[in-house]
Structure formats: structure tokens, C-alpha cells
Amino acid sequence: MYAAVDLGSNSFRVHIGQHDGEAIRVLKSVREPIRLAAGLDVNGNLTEPAMQSALSCLNNFRLILAAYPLDSVRVVATSTMRVAKNAATFLPAAEDAIGYPIEIISGEEEGRLIYMGVANALGASGERRLVMDIGGGSTELILGRGMEIERVESFGIGTVKQSLSFFVGGRVDGPSFEAAILSARSHFEDAAPPYHPQHWKNAYGSSGTIRAIADIISRNNLGRCDLSGPSLDALKRRFIQFGHVSKIDMPGLRPDRAATIIGGLAILIALVKELDIVVMMPVDAGLRMGVMWDLYLRSTRRDRREQSVRDFAQKFHVDENRANRVADNAAALFAQLRPASDGHTKYLRWSALLHEAGLVVSQTSYHKHAAYLIENADLPGFTTREQKLMSKLILAQKGNLRKVGEALADPDFVKAVLALRLAILFMHSRIEVGVGELKLRMKSRIELEIRRDWVAHHPTVAYWMEKEQEMWDEVGVDFSIKANANSALA
């Protein structure tokens, strides 16, 4: 049983679902209209009332989640948390409230998860499709074929800001609508060509806003339940007739959603015009369903992150043999160190596989280049927090350890760093590390016991070991090295 929590710019939502052998069936769904994007002040900070409202909602969500025997939970935050300047300050309190880590995902990762949800709902055919999602703070366009994504982009325009900026005070008139549409078109015009109809067979709208607009059009006899230019224009004219958000009274539209729906309609009309879409079909799937599918695939060892690492390594011409050798040795050393949990195991392996990616930039300080690339790259399946962890591991692979000083407070992180550094050291010294050939322990100090013939066969190992001892001594960690009898290191 899986739970997906979506901390969106307009609403916070929970989906709890279970895989039934073919599909994920939603057992529980909860929506709270927090409107976090409207809680940003002029300086880009979340206001105190907005944060308190969010925390209250997250406390309620925690109670809901606790009522189910969940195998895995993933909490993702989207556009507003990406741009809020005080997000890092607010995040610890939010995580305490819901009881789970919160991942502030990139727009590209949001698009990937949206497409995963839609593609699994539609089936794994080879259909080329365009998927569009209009959220409270951002809009995602995803081009794909069947289950595979070919292109994904996120645009910083959403229903909340569009409504607040162009329908001031709730007033709805023709000039306001045209200005909102023109503004939205300006966001998409340069990026539009790859998403024109010649690149896909069918277009789908996945967000709650798009589904709501389709429902309103259908229930008010303004067109069919699919979406087209004429039906959207008809809805726009009907809204203008009301003149004010507070006066809108239409089947299918709750009064509390009217303001954001108007902003979403302006964006949708802009996209239909800019991308030359004749008809779009709403689909009842998106981010939350994609999150649950991602959790399910991870549980069945079909982790999208594995493919991302392979693709990244290939793109940056990483030597596969060297990478695999370091990854295998690092895993074996880390296991000897007996970490408190396996929380760092995968990240250590992926970091080892990518530790030389920076060589494509420069031989000098390649670890710094690799760390920057990993932290800032678009790695499908990875969260910002995961990429930062890997970046720190890669940065710590060589040189002084002071540069990751704060992270050294985590004992398992320290053990992962030690395992990675030694694995790289052994590779550079051309030492094949076999099971039982060394012993590595770490409690209050590092203790390493190696074979007596290593120095004779690998002359540089003594030099590298001495340097390693110095680096650990600089951060207050004693590193003792023993060799079997008669070794120069004894």
C-alpha cells in the first residue's frame, strides 16, 4: 500500500492506493485548498498565516496516513516551495508536522511523475502523446511515446498568480481575459515548436484544473467533455457575463474554486492557441498517481534512478570499468563498516559510478566539477535532496574533508565517504580488493588492516595511506593502519 502526498501551490492532497496486479487502485483521497502560492509576500517569502495553515493541514494528513498499513510514503512539494525564499526555514517544521521527509522536486521531475501517472492510466501503447498539467504555480508540458518520456519542460506560470495578477479584486471582463491570455502565450511561444501536433497523435490534460474546466463545459452544454478552442471560448464568454468571481454560479464549479479556474482557463486557452491544439482529452491521473507508480516500481527493483545514472555516465563519458570497480569495492567496504541503516547504500553506489564525471570538464579538480554537475543536473527520478547528498559524497572523494564538515555529523555519511575514498585509493594503486584481504572498522576511530605484501607490489599505497591519515586527522578522526607481519606499514 502506497501513499502520495502532493504539497501543491493551490491545494495539498493525499492519495492512498494499492496495486491490484494490473493497476493502482485509489483507496483514499483527500484535498485541502491551502492556496500556498497566494501566501507569498512581496519579497517571495511564505507568510506566517500561510505557514500555519499548511502545518495544520499536514498534521491532519499525518493522522490520515497513520490509519493505513503503508509500505511506502512519498511527500513532494512543487512550484511554490521551489520559489519560496524561506522554504528551507519552513521545511523542518513541515516535516515534523507530517512525520515524513518532504522532497521539493524540480519542475522536470514533476513533469516526469505526471507523465508516469498518465501513461499508466492510458496503457503502455506506442502512442505518441502530449500531456499538459496546469498547476497553481507552474505548468508542465511532456511529450512521450507510450511509457517513455521524450521531452519535458516546466514553466513558471500557474493558476494562482494568473488569477491574482489579471482578475484584480475578482473582476472578470474581456480586457482582463485577453491580457491574461496574451501574458500566458508569452511564456510558451519560444518553446512551442517541439509540441506542435506533428509531434504527437493525442493531447491529454492531467491537472485538476483541466478536468474541472472540461466538467464545467460539459455540464453547462458549452461543448463536449473534451476540450477545444470553441468550447474554451464559450466558457470564457460565460465567465465574462457574470462580471465578478463572486457572482459565478455554474453547475460543476464550486464557488471556492472559481478564482483559480479563471486563471487556469486563461492559461489553457493560451496553450491551445500557441500549440495549435484542435482537441484535448482530460485524464483522471497525474502527479499523485505517478508518485505511487514510482514507489511501486522502486519496490519491484525497477527504479528509474538506475537508468538516470547510466544515461548520465554515458553522456559524460565515464569509464564504465573504473566506475564499476570503485562501486563494487565501495559497497564491500561500506558493508564492513556496519552502518546503522541502508539509507546511504544506493547513493554511495550511484556516487561511485559517477565519481569521475567531472573529467569531461577538466582533469584538475574533477571531483568539484562532478559534484556541481550531479547537484544541478536533471536526473529523472532523483529529488533535490538526493542529488545534494550524492554531490557531497562525490565532493568528499578526495582532498580535505573540511569542505563537507557539517555533513560529517552523520556517522553513516562518514562511513560512506570513507568507503568511497578507500575504494578510489585502491583503484589508483591498482589493488584488487578481495573478500577477507582487509579489515575495516570505524567507531570512535578508523582502523584498517591490510595485507603485508601490498606495499611491495604497489609502491604508491604507502604514500596515499599517509595522505589519507592526514586528511582524517584534520577533522579530528584518528586513522590507524595495520599490516600483517613484516609489512612496511606495520
N, C-alpha and C positions, 0 to 999 in steps of 0.2 A: 504494500500500500504506500502510495507516494503523495506528498503534499507540495504544491507550488504556491508560493506567496509572492504576489506582484505588488510592489510599492510604486504605483504609477503616479503621474503628475496630476491626474484628475481623481482617480479612485484607488483605494487599496483593496485587493481581492485575494481570496483564498480558494484554491481548488484542491480537493482531496479525491484521489482516484485510485483505481485498482486495475491492473492488467488482467484481462479475462481470457487470454490466449491469443486473441487477434487484435483487440483494441484496448484502449484505456477508458474505462467507464467512470464517469464523474459521480461520486457518491455524495459530495457536499460542496456547495459553492456559496460564498459569502462576499458581498460587496459593500464597502463603506465609502461614500463620496467625500473624501478628505479634502480634495482640491488643493493639494500641496503647492502646485505651481502658483496659485493665487496668493500663497503665503510668503512669496519672496518680496523683500522690501526693495527700495530704490538702489541699494548697494549690492543686491544679489544675495542677501542672507535670509535664511528662514527666520520668520518672526517667532517670538515666544509663544503666542497663541497657536500658530501653525504647528510648532513642535509638540506642544502639549496635546493638541488634537490627535496628532499622529501617534504619540505614545499611548494615549488612551485606547486607540484602535488596536495597536499592537498588543497591548495587554489582553484585550478581548480575543484577539486571534490566538494568543498563547493558550487560552482556556479551550478554544475550539480544537486546536491541534492536539492537546493533551487527552482529548476524549477518544482518539483513534490509535490503534496499534501500528504506527507508521514505521516503514522500513527506511525511509529517507525523506528529508525535507530540504528544500532549497528556497531561500528567500532572495529575491532580486529587486533591486531598485533601479529606476530608469532615469529619464531625462532630467527631472528637477533635482534629484540627488547628484546627478553628474555635474550640474552647473552651480548648485548652491555653494557659496564660498565657505560657509560654516558647516558643510556636510561632515567633515572629519570630526568636528566637535560634537555634533549631534549623534553620530553613528554609535558610539559606545552605549549611550542611554537607550537608543532604539534596539540594539541587540540584547540588552538586559531585559527590555520590556517583552520581546517576543521569545527570548530564550534560544535563539539560533543566530549563527553568523549571517550578516546581511552583505550581499555582493552588489556593489554598484557596477552594473555591467555597461559596456560600451554600446553605442548605437548599432555597431556592426554585429555584436553578439546578440543584441536584442532582435535584430533582423533575422539572424540565423535561427534563433529559437522560435520566432514567429513562423518562419517557413517550415521548420520541423513539425510544428503543430498542425499547420495547414496541409502539408504533404502527407502526413499520416492519416489525416481525416479524409483526404481525397483518394488515397491509394497510391501505390508505387508504380503507376503507369509512366510511360516515357513522354508524357505530355509536357510541352514547353509552356510555362505559365509565368504570369506576373502576379505577385502578391503585394498588396498595399495595406499598410496599417497606419491609421491616423490616431495618434495618442494625444494626451493632454499637453505634452511638452515637445514631442518630436513626431516626425513622420518617417516611416521606413518603406523603401521600395526594394523588392527582392525579385530577381529573375532566376528561374531554375528550370530544370528538366527532371520530372519525376521526383526522386528524393534528393537530388543533388542541386546544390546552390551554385549558380554561375556568376552572380553579381549581387552585391548587397550594399546599399547606401542608406545613411541616416541623415535627415535634415532637421535643423533646429527650429522647426515650426510646428505648433500644436494648437489644439482647440482652445485652451485656456487663454493664452496670450493673444490669439487672433480675436477672440471674443472681447477681451478687455480693451484691446487697442482700437478696434474699429466700431464696436457697438457700445459706445460710451454711455454709461447710465442705463443700459438696457434698450436704448433706442434702436429701432430697426427700420431703415429706409433704403431706397435704391442707391443713392451715392455711397452710403456706408458699405453696402454689399459689394459694389463694384470696386471700391478701394481695397476691401479685404481680399477679393479675388485677384486683383492685379498684384497686390503685395505677395500673395501666395505664389502666383505664377513666376515672380522674380526669383523665388528660391529654387525653382525647379528647371527653369528654361535652359540653363547651361548643361545640366546633367541629363536632359530629356532624351536625346537621340538613342542611347542604348536600350531604352524602354519603350520605343515605338512598336506598334503592332506587328511589324515584320519579324520581330524577335520572339514572339510568343503566340500561342493559339488562344488561350483563355486568360482573362484577368479576374482576380478574386480580391475581395475586401475582407480583411480579417478582424478589424477592431470593433469594439462595442459601438463606437460612433457610427461606423459604416453600416453595421447591422441595424442600428436604431433608425438611421435615415431610410434604409430600404423598407423597414417595417412601417414607418410613418407614411411613406409614399404609397405603399400597398393598401393600408387601412383607410387612407383618405382618397382612394381612387384617383391618384395622380399618376399612375403608371403601374407596371408590374412590380413584382418583388425584386427583380433585378434592377440595376441602376444604369441609366443612360442620360445623355445630355438633356433631352427634353423633360424627363421626369424630375431631374435635379432643378432645372429652371422653373418648373411648375411649383415645386416646393419653395423655392426662393421667393417667388411672387406671392405665395400664400403667407409666408412669414412677413413680407413687407406690408401686406394688407393689415395685419394685426398692429403694426406700428411700434409695438413695445413688447419686450420679453414677457412682462407680467401679464399681458393680455392674450398670449398664445394659448389656445385651447384646442388641441387636436388629438384624436384617438391615436394611441401608440406613443405619445410624448408626455412623460411626466414633467410637471412644472419645474422641478428642481434640476432637470437636465436641459431645459430649453436654451439657456445661455450658451453652454458649451456646444450643443448641437448646431447652433447657428454658425459658430466659428468653424466647426468641423465641416459644415456644408460648404462654406466658402473655400476651404482647402480642397475639398473633394471636387468641386466644380473646376477649380484651377487645374487640378491634375488631369481631369477628363479632357479639358481643352488642350493642355500642354502636351499630353501624351497621345492625343488623338484616339482616345478610348471610345468605342461605339457602345459597348455594354460591359458592365462589371457585375459579377455574381457575389453576393455576400456569403461568407462561410463561417460556421459556428466553431471556430478553432483559432488559436493564435498563441500568444506568449505563454500563458499558463499551461496550456496543453503541451506546448513544446518543451517547457521545463520538465514536466512529468515524463515525457518520452525520453528526454535526455537522462533523467535519473534511471529510468528503466534500462536504457541501453548501457549505461555505466555498470549497472548491476549484472548485466549479461556479458560483460567484458567487451562490449562494442563501443568503446569510449572514443568520442570524436576528437579528443585531445591527442590521442596517439597519432592520428592522421595529420593533425596540425603540426606536430613535432617533426614527422617525416617530411612533410611538404616544406617546412621552414629549413630543415637541414639540407634538403636538395637545392632549394633556392639560393642558399648561401654557401654552397659547395663545401659542405662539411665532409671531411674524410670519414666515411662510414666505418671502416675497420678500426681506426683510432677511437672514434666515438663509442662504438660498441665495447671495445676493450676497457675503456675508462668506466663506462656504465656498469659493466659486469663486476669489475673489481670494486667499485664504489659500493655496489649493493652488498657484496660479500663482507666488506669492512664494516659497513653500517650495521649489518646483522650481528657481527661480533660485539659491537658497542651496546647492544641491547637497549634500543630507545624505548621510552615509556609507551609509545604508541606507534602505529604505522603511518601516522599523519604526514610524515615527510618522505616516505619511501618513494612514491611515484614522482614527486617533484625533484628528488635527488637524481633519479634515473633520467628524467627529461632534461635536467640541467646538465648532467654528464654528456648526454647525447648532443647537446647544443653548445658545449663549453668553448668550442673553437670557432663558433660562427663569426666572431669579430675579426678573424684573419682576413676575411674578404675586404675589410676596411683598411687594416694595417697590421703588420707584424708587431709593431710597438703598441703596448697597452691593449692588446686584443681582448683581454678579459673585460676591460672597461667598455669597449665598443660592443662586445657581445651582451653585456649587462644592459646597456642602453637599448639595443635592438629588441631584446626579449621583453623589457618593460613596456616598450612603446609600440610594438608590432601588433597587427591584427592577427591574433591567434584564435581561430574559431574553437569554441568550447571552453576556453580559459577565461577566468574572471580577472579583473584588475589586480585583486589581492593575490591571486595565484601567480600572476606574471611578476609581481613585485617580489614575491618570495623566491622565485626562480632567478630573478635578476640579482638578488642579494647573494644567493648561493654561487652564481657564476662570477660575480664581482669578487667574492672571497676565495676563489680557486687558487689565487697566487698573490704574492706580495703581503703587505702588512694587513693585519686583521682589525686595526683601529677603524677602518672605513666602514665596517659593519658592526661597530661596537655595541649599539643598542640592541641589535638582534641577538647578540651573544648571551643575553639574559635567558634565552630559551635553551635549556640543555639539549633538547633533541636537534635544534638547529645547529648547535655547536658540533654535535656528533656528525651531522650530515656534512658540515663544512670540513671536518677532519677527514672523513671518509673520502670526500671528493678530492681534497688536496693530496692525500696519500696515493690515491688511485692515479692521479695525474703524474705525481712524482715517480711512481713505479714505471709508468709508461715511458716517461722521458729517459729513465735509466735503463730501459729495455729489460725490465724484470718481469717475468711471467709469474704472477702470484697464484699459487695453487692452494687448495684447501689444506690446512694444517702446517703451512710453511711459515706462518707468522701468527702471533697472538697480539690482539689489540684490546685494551681496556681503557675505560675512562670513568672515573668517579670524581674525586677532588683533583686528580691529576691524570695525565695521559701516560700510559705505559705501553710501550711497543717492544715486542721481542721478535727478532728476525733471524734468518739462517746465517750461519757463520761464514759461508762461502760467498755471500752476496757481494761483499766489498772486493774480494779478489776478482770476481768475474765482472763486476760493474763498478769501476773505479769512481764514478761521479756520485754514487749513492751516499758516501760519507759526507761529501760537500753539501748535498741537498738536505740531508738529515740535520746537519748542523744549522743550516739556514732555517729550517722548519722549527727547530727548538728555539731559535732566537725570536721568530715571529710570535710563537705562543707565549714566550716569556714576556713580551711587550704588553700583552693583555692580561698578565697575571696568572697564566696557566703553566704549571710545571710539566715538562715533557721529558720523560726518561726513556732511553733506548737501551735495550739489552740485546746482545747477540749471543748465540751459543758459543761454547768454549773456543778459545784461540782466535776469535774474530777481532779485527782492528777496532771495532766499535765496543768491545766489551769493557 
